[in-house]
């Protein structure tokens, strides 16, 4: 749906502009790709269990983050006591050398800053609060400084602040990402995380006196890399990727060529920290319930042990809240958000938690009945069920013991009863986040979002091909879940292949790849591969701007898209996606239709379910009306035939002269009656009717939500008609940047019919983009020979020129 520094999953496809879709919630950081990766991988996460464990220098306590606050656990009784009470989120704590202070990151959902807590007085002091992201505070060995990372100069650099004078000094200025500064005891060297270029992530050793860096280890896309340095300054304990999993390893920083595996644990050991005496390495890891746990392992090796918390001391009275959610009177799974009186998120003891970047809301899923523990007082509960209900907000006073409440939602439209079924055709189960999800873990998410068909795509992180073991896994009862594949030839454009039973190889090729970087290979190859297997293939997140035909807008279109579409290699075009622009993508799609090429619309959120900071699955989706039972095969057939509409929130049913989307108007009337039913859980501004890409009718919304519109339009002898809903709203249940829905075409006289003038105009517009794309392709491949690609482009150009010449007659 997407290296953490320059993530080419979107970088070559997306260039930021005022017209682009979601770009960033937190202050923008330079030297990075799409902010969804920076915010997803580099910022702190929220979990009900303990994360970021840091053992005390006295070896008798561990401080950690849980539920959005800091806690200290006694290593004799294993009781945990809450020590922060902020409305914001507290995380990533580190001790002062004397054990009297803790420095940590505080997150207010739109920025981060650094705080010091004095454990003797329990007084908090803001240490650093720039207008940019500030992260990773850690005390120097003498306790006189705090080292940290900050993007206040644009890109993430390493800094240190004098605790006496509060003067900050910059240590690195590389216009890349430098994070996680871990100083040696005397402060003459710093181990740090470095991310730069085409996903080359490394741990480096910085010599401050000589201002030189040595690479200790490097890998492609090490999104969860973290490390700790032993007090004797010799050994680094670090988390590092290995295939789909991560491992905890050791290396001697003086001899980095030799590495040793300490543990694989369950596959995702995070945030390692040495104990002060060097006997243990502490870390956190999510269990099967997606609740984080503190673990530790002897530095000399062995089996990890779980440090289970015997008692949680909240520092105030708490109660239990039991919530039952109903939709149309039936207990149903829902998306839910709860905050306390101060606005602090309240989350359940198990299950993955997300924070969505559009509205800054922390949310989770309830299967229909759920129990939450929280401090007593007023709570605010917000609940939705997919796009079919208006968000309901309930205020409740939580008392000690048990409080029960019920939330009743009513659908504004029951899609299934009308024969419509929704799908997200492009998202990812696991993509470098802090969880290792199984397919079963997201079934409740799909039900709560009212997604009937889910197509998670197995993907790759440069040189690691994720999810091969679960490709082919299916859930054959609703919600139907079937894995597809994302083929990420970054330079030419990303593809989704769905309905296939084999993987296409290679997954990656083209400029900027170390291997397969000079391959003369078409995106049409995997698209043909999908068709041959009875599946569908198309381009995902294609256009990030509102007008790809204006000025140099063609450079924002994937290099391979126009040639492949003109040569009729493309089955699907992802009109709706969180990270691109629906209006801009639809305008390109309209021109393909004007050529008489019936490319089917599609929609995928490109959500990564294992990330804490991500949107909801189905945040953009495609509704399909299959003929017959809603089986997997019937769904794909109807999707290909265009019996569909895409949506970021509004739901629509469109007809002309009683013909539905995907059908053909065979009437010879010059005027036709149309009808559009809109069911929207958020306000919108207007509806538009397009004939051959031109708006022929527009009506403003009267009440801002659900309405039925009708009218009559003149229709030409050939072409197509679609309907669109537009609005500026993005409140729940939406998470996209604006309200949008558009139908598939209703064709005039024949599928693929056109009018000569519109066909000529479309060919001319697409020729301009094709020329830009070919120029970009030649620049990208440089001196490498690419006769196959050039021939493909030549054929597309010849076809477009022929269309212009033929239709002028």
HELIX and SHEET records of a PDB file:
HELIX    1   1 UNK A   35  UNK A   37  1                                   3    
HELIX    2   2 UNK A   38  UNK A   42  3                                   5    
HELIX    3   3 UNK A  416  UNK A  418  5                                   3    
HELIX    4   4 UNK A  439  UNK A  442  5                                   4    
HELIX    5   5 UNK A  443  UNK A  448  1                                   6    
HELIX    6   6 UNK A  523  UNK A  532  1                                  10    
HELIX    7   7 UNK A  553  UNK A  556  5                                   4    
HELIX    8   8 UNK A  561  UNK A  566  1                                   6    
HELIX    9   9 UNK A  582  UNK A  594  1                                  13    
HELIX   10  10 UNK A  632  UNK A  641  1                                  10    
HELIX   11  11 UNK A  756  UNK A  781  1                                  26    
HELIX   12  12 UNK A  787  UNK A  807  1                                  21    
SHEET    1   A 5 UNK A  51  UNK A  55  0                                        
SHEET    2   A 5 UNK A  61  UNK A  66 -1                                        
SHEET    3   A 5 UNK A  69  UNK A  74 -1                                        
SHEET    4   A 5 UNK A  79  UNK A  82 -1                                        
SHEET    5   A 5 UNK A 311  UNK A 313  1                                        
SHEET    1   B 4 UNK A  89  UNK A  95  0                                        
SHEET    2   B 4 UNK A 101  UNK A 107 -1                                        
SHEET    3   B 4 UNK A 112  UNK A 118 -1                                        
SHEET    4   B 4 UNK A 123  UNK A 128 -1                                        
SHEET    1   C 4 UNK A 134  UNK A 139  0                                        
SHEET    2   C 4 UNK A 145  UNK A 150 -1                                        
SHEET    3   C 4 UNK A 157  UNK A 162 -1                                        
SHEET    4   C 4 UNK A 168  UNK A 170 -1                                        
SHEET    1   D 4 UNK A 177  UNK A 183  0                                        
SHEET    2   D 4 UNK A 189  UNK A 196 -1                                        
SHEET    3   D 4 UNK A 200  UNK A 207 -1                                        
SHEET    4   D 4 UNK A 212  UNK A 220 -1                                        
SHEET    1   E 4 UNK A 226  UNK A 229  0                                        
SHEET    2   E 4 UNK A 235  UNK A 242 -1                                        
SHEET    3   E 4 UNK A 245  UNK A 252 -1                                        
SHEET    4   E 4 UNK A 255  UNK A 263 -1                                        
SHEET    1   F 4 UNK A 270  UNK A 274  0                                        
SHEET    2   F 4 UNK A 280  UNK A 286 -1                                        
SHEET    3   F 4 UNK A 292  UNK A 298 -1                                        
SHEET    4   F 4 UNK A 305  UNK A 306 -1                                        
SHEET    1   G 3 UNK A 330  UNK A 331  0                                        
SHEET    2   G 3 UNK A 318  UNK A 327 -1                                        
SHEET    3   G 3 UNK A 369  UNK A 375 -1                                        
SHEET    1   H 3 UNK A 330  UNK A 331  0                                        
SHEET    2   H 3 UNK A 318  UNK A 327 -1                                        
SHEET    3   H 3 UNK A 401  UNK A 409  1                                        
SHEET    1   I 5 UNK A 354  UNK A 356  0                                        
SHEET    2   I 5 UNK A 361  UNK A 366 -1                                        
SHEET    3   I 5 UNK A 334  UNK A 339 -1                                        
SHEET    4   I 5 UNK A 377  UNK A 384 -1                                        
SHEET    5   I 5 UNK A 392  UNK A 398 -1                                        
SHEET    1   J10 UNK A 474  UNK A 475  0                                        
SHEET    2   J10 UNK A 480  UNK A 482 -1                                        
SHEET    3   J10 UNK A 453  UNK A 458  1                                        
SHEET    4   J10 UNK A 421  UNK A 427  1                                        
SHEET    5   J10 UNK A 621  UNK A 624 -1                                        
SHEET    6   J10 UNK A 644  UNK A 647 -1                                        
SHEET    7   J10 UNK A 739  UNK A 743 -1                                        
SHEET    8   J10 UNK A 719  UNK A 727 -1                                        
SHEET    9   J10 UNK A 686  UNK A 691 -1                                        
SHEET   10   J10 UNK A 694  UNK A 700 -1                                        
SHEET    1   K10 UNK A 474  UNK A 475  0                                        
SHEET    2   K10 UNK A 480  UNK A 482 -1                                        
SHEET    3   K10 UNK A 453  UNK A 458  1                                        
SHEET    4   K10 UNK A 421  UNK A 427  1                                        
SHEET    5   K10 UNK A 621  UNK A 624 -1                                        
SHEET    6   K10 UNK A 644  UNK A 647 -1                                        
SHEET    7   K10 UNK A 739  UNK A 743 -1                                        
SHEET    8   K10 UNK A 719  UNK A 727 -1                                        
SHEET    9   K10 UNK A 746  UNK A 748 -1                                        
SHEET   10   K10 UNK A 664  UNK A 665  1                                        
SHEET    1   L 8 UNK A 474  UNK A 475  0                                        
SHEET    2   L 8 UNK A 480  UNK A 482 -1                                        
SHEET    3   L 8 UNK A 453  UNK A 458  1                                        
SHEET    4   L 8 UNK A 484  UNK A 489  1                                        
SHEET    5   L 8 UNK A 493  UNK A 498 -1                                        
SHEET    6   L 8 UNK A 536  UNK A 539 -1                                        
SHEET    7   L 8 UNK A 572  UNK A 576  1                                        
SHEET    8   L 8 UNK A 600  UNK A 603  1                                        
SHEET    1   M 4 UNK A 659  UNK A 660  0                                        
SHEET    2   M 4 UNK A 651  UNK A 656 -1                                        
SHEET    3   M 4 UNK A 671  UNK A 679 -1                                        
SHEET    4   M 4 UNK A 707  UNK A 714 -1                                        
END                                                                             
